[in-house]
């Protein structure tokens, strides 16, 4: 909503607002003390105008049309000091039937009437986001989409500023379908083009680019090209028209006669794409001009430096796949004397919203430092930068405080799990010792013999207690020692142990919760009819389903970490070629 719109009353009862004298004087207006004085012109028509306003706001068409004889021009008459007509009020209050009846009687010229703030009826509909009303207005007067409103903005720009994406799409289609684009100046087309990019309407942006090839290299008010704007956000490769738009952009860029401008703009887009992790654009840039990957920015950083500094694992993997490029990029030293391992030792330049806890953040930081440390030449490990710091010294200094907090978090979680594991072991052993073993026979109990149920019970208790004891040992190893040491994977190793313990604990609870409970209940209450157990068995499964539903992310992360850890150990044992870690992100 525009500034003037935000200060204007939505008219549900036109006697609800007073304007302060000071505010009125600041606007250079006469102070207006009451609602009647403020919103309605002086004179004998004030009463009828109030009733028209109320009728338009509440959708009472009969009341409004009853003034046809006494005031035949009420349809286009300004009713308030803000020059609101009945159409303006009805559109703002989203009275669709009233608007429809009014549009049938009003002229096209009357539909273009503006308020004091410069907005016409379609501008107001665009701000409110009511597509149905916009369709009614545009059907009668298609030219409304090209008439500017508040602060010289088109209705589509006002809709975009108000966050009305459905309205933006509707107005965009009307502009393109009715060939109104030919009536716009080139500067207006540029604004419309960048608006489509901002709102992710790539198919429509491609249509505009087809009509105006110059849009590929033109800059907006912020001196940013279309390719740079797309590069500053993550890839939308699954959004319709995104890939086609990029291909057309690069085709148009190649047609640019000024090669210097072409290279500078593409170079800027490449660094922006590396910062945002947009590998789709980076792949196209590599195919367009592979030598651009060797460019450096003003701080002496190349694309590999940026990927590591901003912790963009997908960009890092992309460079890793390019073979010899990785080796050349790795050798570069930035303006501050930092090599790639120094950059991995610095705290991430960008906050990652997916890592809200210190433990997950520091774990990720340690993984990055460890990964980069495995690919750099040995001389880089102890190399000092301009400040005389080695990569390890830099990592320890920047991460010390957060790592200590991470250890506190990990210890707290491990202590909680230790209590749970102890409780489960106690329950398992108690259950095994208290189950009755007299009168054992081979009689059939619910699908199988009693002997088999005893075996299921004993095995599930044994496996559950064993897994639980293993998890208890893992959690105990996590909390000791509790001081952070300057080694690259200190928090990571704790989280790996905690993940292993977590999986063992979950498996233990599943075995004892499902099989031990089920078999134990059948053995103890074997005198009950079979349908009781058939009814109880699904109830036993419900807690497991709920646990998996609410904790599947933690399970997934734990399994992924343990899997990658095991694969890493296998690679070390077999001395296979180093591969990039899959959990850098």
C-alpha positions as CSV (number, residue, x, y, z in Angstrom):
1,X,0.0,0.0,0.0
2,X,1.3,3.5,-0.8
3,X,2.2,6.1,1.8
4,X,-1.0,8.1,1.2
5,X,-3.0,4.9,1.1
6,X,-1.7,3.9,4.5
7,X,-2.9,7.1,6.0
8,X,-6.3,7.1,4.3
9,X,-9.3,5.7,6.1
10,X,-10.9,2.6,4.7
11,X,-14.5,3.8,4.6
12,X,-16.8,1.5,6.5
13,X,-18.4,4.3,8.4
14,X,-17.3,7.7,7.2
15,X,-17.3,9.2,10.7
16,X,-14.3,7.5,12.4
17,X,-11.2,9.6,12.0
18,X,-9.7,13.0,13.0
19,X,-6.6,14.6,11.6
20,X,-4.4,16.5,14.0
21,X,-3.8,20.2,13.3
22,X,-0.1,19.8,13.4
23,X,-0.1,17.0,10.7
24,X,-2.4,19.1,8.5
25,X,-0.1,22.1,8.8
26,X,3.0,20.0,7.9
27,X,1.2,19.1,4.6
28,X,0.5,22.7,3.9
29,X,-3.3,22.3,4.3
30,X,-5.8,24.0,6.4
31,X,-6.4,22.2,9.7
32,X,-9.5,20.0,9.6
33,X,-11.0,19.3,13.0
34,X,-13.7,16.8,12.3
35,X,-14.4,14.0,10.0
36,X,-17.1,15.8,8.2
37,X,-14.9,18.8,7.7
38,X,-12.0,16.7,6.6
39,X,-13.4,14.1,4.2
40,X,-16.4,15.9,2.7
41,X,-16.5,19.3,0.9
42,X,-18.5,22.0,2.5
43,X,-22.0,22.7,1.1
44,X,-25.5,21.4,0.9
45,X,-24.4,18.2,-0.9
46,X,-22.4,16.9,2.1
47,X,-25.2,14.7,3.5
48,X,-25.9,12.9,0.2
49,X,-22.2,12.4,-0.5
50,X,-21.8,10.7,2.9
51,X,-24.7,8.4,2.1
52,X,-23.1,7.5,-1.3
53,X,-19.8,6.8,0.4
54,X,-21.5,4.5,2.9
55,X,-23.4,2.7,0.1
56,X,-20.3,2.2,-1.9
57,X,-18.3,0.9,1.1
58,X,-21.1,-1.5,2.1
59,X,-22.1,-2.6,-1.4
60,X,-25.7,-1.2,-1.2
61,X,-26.3,-0.6,-4.9
62,X,-30.0,0.2,-4.5
63,X,-29.2,3.0,-2.1
64,X,-26.6,4.5,-4.4
65,X,-28.7,4.2,-7.6
66,X,-31.6,5.9,-5.8
67,X,-29.8,9.2,-6.4
68,X,-30.0,8.8,-10.2
69,X,-32.9,11.3,-10.4
70,X,-31.8,13.9,-7.9
71,X,-28.0,13.7,-8.5
72,X,-27.5,12.0,-11.9
73,X,-23.8,12.7,-11.9
74,X,-23.1,10.9,-8.5
75,X,-21.2,8.2,-10.4
76,X,-18.2,10.4,-11.3
77,X,-18.5,13.1,-8.6
78,X,-15.6,13.4,-6.1
79,X,-17.2,12.5,-2.8
80,X,-14.4,13.3,-0.4
81,X,-11.5,15.8,0.1
82,X,-9.2,13.0,-1.3
83,X,-11.2,13.1,-4.6
84,X,-12.6,9.6,-4.0
85,X,-15.4,8.7,-6.3
86,X,-17.9,5.9,-5.6
87,X,-15.8,3.6,-7.9
88,X,-12.7,4.3,-5.8
89,X,-14.4,3.5,-2.6
90,X,-16.1,0.3,-3.8
91,X,-12.8,-1.0,-5.3
92,X,-10.9,-0.3,-2.0
93,X,-13.7,-2.0,0.0
94,X,-13.7,-4.9,-2.6
95,X,-17.4,-4.7,-3.3
96,X,-17.4,-6.7,-6.5
97,X,-21.1,-6.5,-7.4
98,X,-21.2,-2.8,-6.7
99,X,-18.1,-2.3,-8.9
100,X,-19.7,-4.5,-11.7
101,X,-22.9,-2.5,-11.7
102,X,-21.0,0.8,-11.6
103,X,-18.6,-0.1,-14.5
104,X,-21.6,-0.9,-16.7
105,X,-22.7,2.7,-16.4
106,X,-19.5,4.6,-16.1
107,X,-17.5,5.9,-19.2
108,X,-14.0,4.8,-19.9
109,X,-12.9,8.4,-19.1
110,X,-14.6,8.2,-15.8
111,X,-12.8,5.0,-14.9
112,X,-9.5,6.9,-15.4
113,X,-10.3,9.5,-12.7
114,X,-7.6,9.8,-10.1
115,X,-7.6,10.5,-6.4
116,X,-5.4,13.1,-4.8
117,X,-2.5,10.6,-4.5
118,X,-2.6,9.9,-8.3
119,X,-4.2,6.4,-8.1
120,X,-7.1,5.4,-10.3
121,X,-9.5,2.5,-9.7
122,X,-7.2,-0.1,-11.2
123,X,-4.3,1.1,-9.1
124,X,-6.4,0.7,-6.0
125,X,-7.4,-2.8,-7.1
126,X,-3.8,-3.7,-7.8
127,X,-2.8,-2.7,-4.2
128,X,-5.7,-4.6,-2.7
129,X,-4.9,-7.7,-4.9
130,X,-8.5,-8.4,-5.9
131,X,-8.0,-9.9,-9.4
132,X,-11.8,-10.2,-10.0
133,X,-12.3,-6.5,-9.7
134,X,-9.2,-5.9,-11.9
135,X,-10.7,-8.2,-14.6
136,X,-14.0,-6.2,-14.5
137,X,-12.1,-2.9,-14.9
138,X,-9.7,-4.0,-17.6
139,X,-12.5,-5.7,-19.6
140,X,-14.3,-2.3,-19.9
141,X,-11.1,-0.2,-20.3
142,X,-7.9,-2.2,-21.3
143,X,-5.9,1.0,-21.4
144,X,-6.0,1.3,-17.6
145,X,-2.9,-1.1,-17.3
146,X,-0.8,1.6,-18.9
147,X,-2.0,4.6,-16.8
148,X,0.4,5.5,-14.0
149,X,-0.7,6.1,-10.5
150,X,1.0,7.1,-7.2
151,X,4.6,8.3,-7.6
152,X,4.5,7.7,-11.4
153,X,4.1,3.9,-10.9
154,X,2.1,1.6,-13.1
155,X,-0.6,-0.6,-11.5
156,X,1.7,-3.6,-11.9
157,X,4.4,-1.9,-9.9
158,X,2.0,-0.9,-7.2
159,X,0.8,-4.5,-7.0
160,X,4.4,-5.8,-6.8
161,X,5.2,-3.3,-4.0
162,X,2.2,-4.5,-2.1
163,X,3.3,-8.2,-2.5
164,X,0.2,-9.1,-4.6
165,X,1.8,-11.7,-6.9
166,X,-1.4,-13.0,-8.4
167,X,-2.3,-9.5,-9.4
168,X,1.2,-8.9,-10.8
169,X,0.8,-12.0,-13.0
170,X,-2.7,-10.9,-14.2
171,X,-1.6,-7.4,-15.1
172,X,1.6,-8.7,-16.8
173,X,-0.5,-11.0,-19.0
174,X,-2.9,-8.1,-19.8
175,X,0.1,-5.9,-20.8
176,X,1.6,-8.5,-23.1
177,X,-1.6,-10.0,-24.6
178,X,-3.1,-6.7,-25.5
179,X,0.1,-5.3,-27.0
180,X,0.2,-2.4,-24.6
181,X,3.9,-3.0,-24.4
182,X,4.2,-1.1,-27.7
183,X,2.8,2.0,-26.0
184,X,5.4,2.0,-23.2
185,X,8.7,3.9,-23.4
186,X,11.9,1.9,-23.3
187,X,12.6,3.0,-19.7
188,X,9.2,1.7,-18.7
189,X,9.8,-1.6,-20.4
190,X,13.1,-1.8,-18.5
191,X,11.3,-1.3,-15.2
192,X,8.7,-3.9,-16.2
193,X,11.4,-6.4,-17.2
194,X,13.2,-6.2,-13.9
195,X,9.9,-6.4,-12.1
196,X,9.2,-9.8,-13.8
197,X,12.7,-11.0,-12.7
198,X,12.1,-9.8,-9.1
199,X,8.8,-11.7,-8.9
200,X,10.2,-14.9,-10.6
201,X,8.0,-14.6,-13.7
202,X,10.6,-15.9,-16.0
203,X,8.4,-16.9,-18.9
204,X,7.1,-13.4,-19.1
205,X,10.6,-12.0,-18.8
206,X,11.7,-14.1,-21.7
207,X,8.9,-12.7,-23.8
208,X,10.0,-9.2,-23.0
209,X,13.6,-10.1,-23.8
210,X,12.5,-11.6,-27.2
211,X,10.9,-8.3,-28.0
212,X,13.8,-6.1,-26.8
213,X,17.2,-7.8,-27.1
214,X,18.9,-4.7,-25.5
215,X,17.4,-5.7,-22.1
216,X,20.1,-8.4,-21.7
217,X,22.8,-5.9,-21.1
218,X,20.9,-2.9,-19.7
219,X,21.3,-1.9,-16.1
220,X,18.5,-1.0,-13.7
221,X,18.4,1.9,-11.2
222,X,20.8,0.0,-9.0
223,X,23.3,-0.5,-11.8
224,X,22.6,-4.2,-11.9
225,X,22.0,-6.3,-15.1
226,X,19.4,-9.0,-15.5
227,X,22.1,-11.7,-15.2
228,X,23.5,-10.2,-12.0
229,X,20.0,-10.0,-10.5
230,X,19.4,-13.6,-11.2
231,X,22.8,-14.6,-10.0
232,X,22.2,-12.9,-6.6
233,X,19.6,-15.5,-5.7
234,X,19.7,-19.2,-5.5
235,X,18.9,-21.3,-8.6
236,X,15.2,-21.5,-9.6
237,X,15.9,-24.2,-12.3
238,X,12.6,-25.9,-11.6
239,X,10.6,-22.7,-12.1
240,X,9.0,-22.6,-15.5
241,X,11.0,-20.5,-18.0
242,X,14.1,-20.1,-15.8
243,X,16.5,-22.2,-17.9
244,X,15.1,-20.8,-21.2
245,X,15.5,-17.2,-19.9
246,X,19.1,-17.9,-18.9
247,X,19.9,-19.4,-22.3
248,X,18.4,-16.5,-24.1
249,X,20.3,-14.0,-21.9
250,X,23.6,-15.6,-22.7
251,X,22.7,-15.6,-26.4
252,X,22.0,-11.9,-26.3
253,X,25.1,-11.2,-24.3
254,X,27.2,-13.0,-26.9
255,X,25.7,-10.7,-29.5
256,X,26.9,-7.6,-27.6
257,X,29.4,-5.8,-29.7
258,X,31.4,-4.3,-26.8
259,X,33.4,-7.3,-25.5
260,X,34.8,-5.4,-22.5
261,X,31.3,-4.5,-21.2
262,X,30.3,-8.1,-21.9
263,X,33.1,-9.6,-19.9
264,X,32.8,-7.1,-17.0
265,X,29.1,-7.8,-16.6
266,X,29.5,-11.6,-16.8
267,X,32.4,-11.5,-14.4
268,X,30.3,-9.6,-11.8
269,X,27.4,-12.1,-12.3
270,X,29.9,-15.0,-11.8
271,X,31.0,-13.7,-8.4
272,X,27.4,-13.0,-7.3
273,X,26.4,-16.5,-8.4
274,X,29.3,-18.0,-6.3
275,X,28.1,-16.1,-3.2
276,X,24.5,-17.2,-3.6
277,X,25.3,-20.8,-4.6
278,X,23.7,-20.5,-8.0
279,X,25.4,-23.3,-9.9
280,X,23.1,-23.2,-12.8
281,X,24.4,-19.8,-13.8
282,X,28.0,-20.8,-13.1
283,X,27.7,-23.8,-15.4
284,X,26.4,-21.6,-18.2
285,X,29.2,-19.1,-17.6
286,X,31.8,-21.9,-17.7
287,X,30.4,-23.1,-21.0
288,X,30.2,-19.5,-22.3
289,X,33.8,-18.6,-21.3
290,X,35.8,-21.0,-19.1
291,X,38.6,-18.5,-18.6
292,X,36.3,-16.3,-16.5
293,X,36.8,-18.9,-13.7
294,X,40.3,-17.6,-13.3
295,X,39.2,-14.0,-12.7
296,X,39.7,-12.4,-9.3
297,X,37.7,-9.6,-7.5
298,X,39.0,-6.4,-5.9
299,X,40.0,-8.3,-2.7
300,X,42.1,-10.8,-4.7
301,X,39.5,-13.6,-4.3
302,X,38.8,-16.1,-7.1
303,X,35.6,-18.2,-7.4
304,X,37.1,-21.0,-5.2
305,X,37.9,-18.4,-2.4
306,X,34.3,-17.1,-2.5
307,X,32.8,-20.6,-2.4
308,X,34.9,-21.4,0.7
309,X,34.4,-18.0,2.4
310,X,30.6,-18.2,1.9
311,X,30.5,-22.0,2.6
312,X,28.8,-22.8,-0.7
313,X,29.2,-26.6,-0.9
314,X,27.5,-26.9,-4.3
315,X,29.9,-24.3,-5.9
316,X,32.8,-26.1,-4.2
317,X,31.7,-29.4,-5.7
318,X,31.2,-27.8,-9.1
319,X,34.8,-26.5,-9.1
320,X,36.0,-29.9,-7.8
321,X,34.5,-31.5,-10.9
322,X,36.4,-29.2,-13.3
323,X,39.7,-31.0,-12.6
324,X,42.7,-28.8,-13.3
325,X,40.8,-25.6,-12.6
326,X,40.7,-26.6,-8.9
327,X,44.4,-26.9,-8.7
328,X,45.1,-23.6,-10.4
329,X,42.5,-21.7,-8.3
330,X,43.8,-23.3,-5.1
331,X,47.3,-21.8,-5.5
332,X,46.1,-18.2,-5.5
333,X,46.8,-16.0,-2.4
334,X,44.5,-13.0,-1.7
335,X,45.4,-9.4,-0.9
336,X,45.8,-10.2,2.8
337,X,48.1,-13.1,2.3
338,X,45.4,-15.7,3.0
339,X,45.4,-19.0,1.1
340,X,42.3,-21.1,0.8
341,X,42.9,-22.8,4.2
342,X,43.0,-19.4,5.9
343,X,39.6,-18.6,4.3
344,X,38.2,-21.9,5.6
345,X,39.6,-21.0,9.0
346,X,37.7,-17.8,9.1
347,X,34.1,-17.7,10.4
348,X,31.6,-17.9,7.6
349,X,30.9,-14.6,5.9
350,X,27.2,-15.3,5.7
351,X,24.8,-16.4,8.4
352,X,23.2,-19.7,7.5
353,X,19.6,-19.9,8.7
354,X,19.6,-23.7,8.6
355,X,22.2,-23.8,11.5
356,X,20.4,-22.2,14.4
357,X,22.5,-23.9,17.1
358,X,26.2,-23.5,17.9
359,X,26.9,-27.2,17.7
360,X,25.6,-27.6,14.1
361,X,27.3,-24.4,13.0
362,X,30.7,-25.3,14.5
363,X,30.4,-28.8,13.2
364,X,29.9,-27.4,9.7
365,X,32.8,-25.0,10.2
366,X,35.1,-27.9,11.3
367,X,34.1,-30.0,8.3
368,X,34.9,-27.2,5.9
369,X,38.3,-26.7,7.5
370,X,39.0,-30.4,7.5
371,X,37.9,-30.8,3.9
372,X,40.0,-27.9,2.6
373,X,42.9,-29.0,4.6
374,X,42.9,-32.3,2.7
375,X,43.2,-30.8,-0.7
376,X,45.8,-28.0,-0.1
377,X,49.5,-28.5,-0.6
378,X,51.4,-29.3,2.6
379,X,53.1,-25.9,2.5
380,X,49.8,-24.1,2.9
381,X,49.0,-25.8,6.3
382,X,51.7,-23.8,8.1
383,X,51.8,-20.7,5.8
384,X,51.3,-17.4,7.6
385,X,49.2,-14.5,6.3
386,X,50.1,-10.8,6.5
387,X,49.1,-10.8,10.2
388,X,51.4,-13.7,10.9
389,X,48.7,-16.3,11.6
390,X,48.7,-19.9,10.3
391,X,45.3,-21.3,9.2
392,X,45.0,-23.3,12.5
393,X,45.7,-20.3,14.6
394,X,43.2,-18.3,12.7
395,X,40.5,-21.0,13.0
396,X,41.1,-21.4,16.7
397,X,40.9,-17.7,17.4
398,X,37.7,-17.1,15.3
399,X,35.8,-20.1,16.6
400,X,36.9,-20.4,20.2
401,X,33.9,-18.7,21.8
402,X,31.3,-20.4,19.6
403,X,33.0,-23.8,20.0
404,X,32.8,-23.5,23.8
405,X,29.1,-22.8,23.6
406,X,28.7,-25.7,21.2
407,X,30.4,-28.0,23.7
408,X,28.0,-26.9,26.4
409,X,25.0,-27.6,24.1
410,X,26.4,-31.0,23.1
411,X,27.1,-31.9,26.7
412,X,23.5,-30.9,27.7
413,X,22.0,-33.1,25.1
414,X,24.3,-36.0,25.9
415,X,23.4,-35.8,29.6
416,X,19.7,-36.0,28.7
417,X,20.3,-39.0,26.5
418,X,22.3,-40.7,29.3
419,X,19.3,-40.4,31.6
420,X,17.0,-41.9,28.9
421,X,19.5,-44.7,28.1
422,X,19.9,-45.6,31.8
423,X,16.1,-45.7,32.2
424,X,15.7,-48.0,29.2
425,X,18.5,-50.4,30.5
426,X,16.8,-50.5,33.9
427,X,13.4,-51.3,32.3
428,X,14.9,-53.9,30.0
429,X,16.7,-55.8,32.7
430,X,13.8,-55.6,35.1
431,X,11.4,-56.9,32.4
432,X,13.7,-59.8,31.7
433,X,14.0,-60.8,35.3
434,X,10.4,-60.4,36.3
435,X,8.7,-62.3,33.4
436,X,7.3,-65.6,34.6
437,X,9.0,-68.7,33.3
438,X,6.9,-71.4,35.0
439,X,4.5,-73.5,33.1
440,X,6.3,-73.1,29.7
441,X,4.7,-75.3,27.1
442,X,4.5,-75.5,23.3
443,X,0.9,-74.5,23.2
444,X,-0.1,-72.0,20.5
445,X,-0.4,-68.4,21.4
446,X,-1.5,-65.9,18.8
447,X,0.0,-67.1,15.5
448,X,2.9,-69.1,17.0
449,X,4.0,-71.3,19.9
450,X,4.7,-70.1,23.5
451,X,8.4,-71.1,23.1
452,X,8.8,-68.8,20.2
453,X,7.3,-65.9,22.0
454,X,9.8,-66.5,24.9
455,X,12.6,-66.4,22.3
456,X,11.3,-63.2,20.8
457,X,11.1,-61.6,24.2
458,X,14.6,-62.7,25.3
459,X,16.2,-61.7,22.0
460,X,14.5,-58.3,21.9
461,X,15.5,-57.6,25.5
462,X,19.1,-58.7,24.8
463,X,19.4,-56.6,21.6
464,X,17.7,-53.6,23.2
465,X,19.9,-53.6,26.3
466,X,23.0,-54.2,24.2
467,X,22.2,-51.2,21.9
468,X,21.2,-49.1,24.9
469,X,24.6,-49.9,26.6
470,X,26.4,-49.0,23.4
471,X,24.6,-45.6,23.2
472,X,25.3,-45.0,26.9
473,X,29.0,-45.4,26.2
474,X,28.9,-43.1,23.3
475,X,27.1,-40.4,25.2
476,X,29.5,-40.8,28.1
477,X,32.5,-40.3,25.7
478,X,30.9,-37.1,24.5
479,X,30.8,-35.3,27.8
480,X,34.4,-36.1,28.7
481,X,36.6,-34.1,28.3
482,X,34.6,-30.8,28.3
483,X,37.3,-28.3,27.2
484,X,37.7,-27.3,23.6
485,X,41.1,-28.0,22.1
486,X,42.6,-26.4,19.1
487,X,42.1,-29.4,16.7
488,X,40.1,-29.2,13.6
489,X,37.3,-31.7,14.2
490,X,36.8,-31.5,18.0
491,X,33.1,-30.6,18.0
492,X,32.5,-32.7,14.8
493,X,33.9,-35.9,16.5
494,X,31.6,-35.3,19.4
495,X,28.6,-34.9,17.2
496,X,29.5,-38.1,15.3
497,X,29.7,-40.0,18.6
498,X,26.4,-38.5,19.7
499,X,24.8,-39.4,16.4
500,X,25.9,-43.0,16.7
501,X,24.6,-43.1,20.3
502,X,21.3,-41.5,19.1
503,X,20.8,-44.2,16.5
504,X,21.7,-47.0,19.0
505,X,19.2,-45.5,21.5
506,X,16.5,-45.3,18.9
507,X,17.1,-48.9,17.8
508,X,17.1,-50.0,21.4
509,X,13.8,-48.2,22.1
510,X,12.3,-49.7,19.0
511,X,13.3,-53.3,19.8
512,X,12.1,-53.1,23.4
513,X,9.1,-50.9,22.7
514,X,7.8,-53.1,19.9
515,X,8.9,-56.7,20.3
516,X,9.6,-56.9,24.1
517,X,6.3,-55.2,25.0
518,X,4.3,-57.2,22.5
519,X,5.8,-60.6,23.4
520,X,5.8,-59.8,27.1
521,X,2.1,-58.9,27.1
522,X,1.2,-62.1,25.3
523,X,3.2,-64.3,27.7
524,X,1.9,-62.7,30.9
525,X,-1.7,-62.3,29.8
526,X,-2.0,-65.5,27.7
527,X,-5.4,-66.2,29.3
528,X,-7.0,-63.3,27.4
529,X,-8.7,-63.8,24.0
530,X,-6.7,-63.2,20.9
531,X,-8.6,-60.1,19.7
532,X,-7.3,-58.1,22.7
533,X,-3.7,-58.5,21.5
534,X,-4.7,-57.8,17.9
535,X,-6.2,-54.5,19.1
536,X,-3.2,-53.6,21.3
537,X,-0.5,-54.3,18.7
538,X,-1.4,-51.2,16.5
539,X,-1.4,-49.1,19.7
540,X,2.2,-50.1,20.4
541,X,3.2,-48.9,16.9
542,X,1.6,-45.5,17.3
543,X,4.4,-44.0,19.5
544,X,7.0,-45.1,16.9
545,X,5.1,-43.5,14.1
546,X,4.8,-40.2,16.0
547,X,8.5,-40.3,16.9
548,X,9.6,-40.8,13.3
549,X,7.1,-38.1,12.1
550,X,8.5,-35.5,14.5
551,X,12.2,-36.5,14.5
552,X,12.8,-37.6,11.0
553,X,15.1,-34.7,10.3
554,X,17.3,-35.6,13.3
555,X,17.3,-39.2,12.1
556,X,18.2,-38.3,8.6
557,X,21.0,-36.0,9.7
558,X,22.4,-38.6,12.1
559,X,22.3,-41.4,9.5
560,X,23.9,-39.1,6.9
561,X,26.7,-38.1,9.2
562,X,27.5,-41.6,10.3
563,X,27.3,-42.9,6.7
564,X,29.7,-40.2,5.5
565,X,32.0,-40.8,8.5
566,X,32.2,-44.5,7.8
567,X,32.8,-43.8,4.1
568,X,35.6,-41.4,4.9
569,X,37.3,-44.0,7.2
570,X,37.0,-46.6,4.4
571,X,38.6,-44.2,1.9
572,X,41.5,-43.6,4.4
573,X,42.0,-47.3,5.0
574,X,41.9,-48.2,1.3
575,X,43.9,-45.1,0.4
576,X,41.5,-44.2,-2.4
577,X,41.5,-40.8,-4.2
578,X,40.1,-38.0,-2.1
579,X,36.5,-37.0,-2.8
580,X,34.7,-33.9,-1.6
581,X,32.5,-34.4,1.5
582,X,28.8,-34.6,0.7
583,X,27.8,-32.9,4.0
584,X,29.6,-29.6,3.6
585,X,26.2,-27.8,3.4
